[in-house]
Amino acid sequence: MAENCEKILIVEDEEAISDVIALNLKSEGYSIGKAMDGKRGYEMAVSGEYDLVLLDLMLPEMDGFEVCRKVRAESRVPIIVVSAREDEADKVEALESGADDYITKPFGMRE
């Protein structure tokens, strides 16, 4: 994880996935915030209280690409996209939208 990272925002609409990620990160000592849709994820990401954002792409209200662009216009908070979308075009678009990295689901927690 990022240096000096203490509080992580998980923007994920599938509660089971969000819960597993949160549980594992909490066991490593991180504080967690969660948003279940893109609009709320954007609002929380730009609040200034998170050190890292884990962002899904397929979200209700506002997709992850738009969330990423809007957050990047206001904040330098690191964004890691965590998505089931494997196409190279999606990865490139996410990175061009301002994401710092891209992890494809499913993934191992050590990854």
Residue pairs with C-beta under 8 A, 6 or more apart in sequence:
1 8
1 30
1 52
2 51
2 52
2 78
4 51
5 30
5 51
5 52
6 30
6 31
6 51
7 30
7 31
7 32
7 33
7 49
7 50
7 51
7 52
8 25
8 30
8 31
8 32
8 33
8 50
8 51
8 52
8 53
8 54
9 32
9 33
9 34
9 35
9 41
9 44
9 45
9 50
9 52
9 53
9 54
10 18
10 21
10 22
10 25
10 32
10 33
10 34
10 35
10 54
11 34
11 35
11 38
11 40
11 41
11 44
11 45
11 53
11 54
11 55
11 56
11 59
11 64
11 67
12 18
12 21
12 34
12 35
12 36
12 54
12 56
12 59
12 82
13 36
13 37
13 56
13 58
13 59
13 60
14 56
15 36
17 56
17 105
18 34
18 36
21 54
21 82
22 32
22 34
24 109
25 32
26 32
33 44
33 49
33 50
35 41
35 43
35 44
36 60
37 59
37 60
37 61
37 62
38 59
38 60
38 61
38 62
38 63
38 64
38 66
38 67
39 61
39 62
40 61
41 53
41 55
41 59
41 62
41 67
42 62
42 67
42 70
42 71
44 50
45 53
45 55
45 67
45 71
45 75
45 77
45 79
46 70
46 71
46 74
46 75
46 77
48 75
50 77
51 77
51 78
52 77
52 78
52 79
52 80
53 71
53 77
53 78
53 79
53 80
54 80
54 82
55 64
55 67
55 68
55 79
55 80
55 81
55 82
55 99
56 64
56 81
56 82
56 83
57 63
57 64
57 65
57 81
57 83
57 85
57 90
57 94
58 64
58 83
58 84
58 85
59 67
62 70
64 81
64 83
64 94
65 93
65 94
65 97
68 79
68 81
68 94
68 97
68 98
68 99
69 97
69 98
71 77
71 79
71 98
72 79
72 97
72 98
78 100
79 98
79 99
79 100
80 99
80 100
80 101
80 102
80 103
81 91
81 94
81 99
81 101
81 102
81 103
82 103
82 105
82 107
83 90
83 94
83 102
83 103
83 104
83 105
84 104
84 105
84 106
85 91
85 104
86 104
91 102
94 102
95 102
103 111
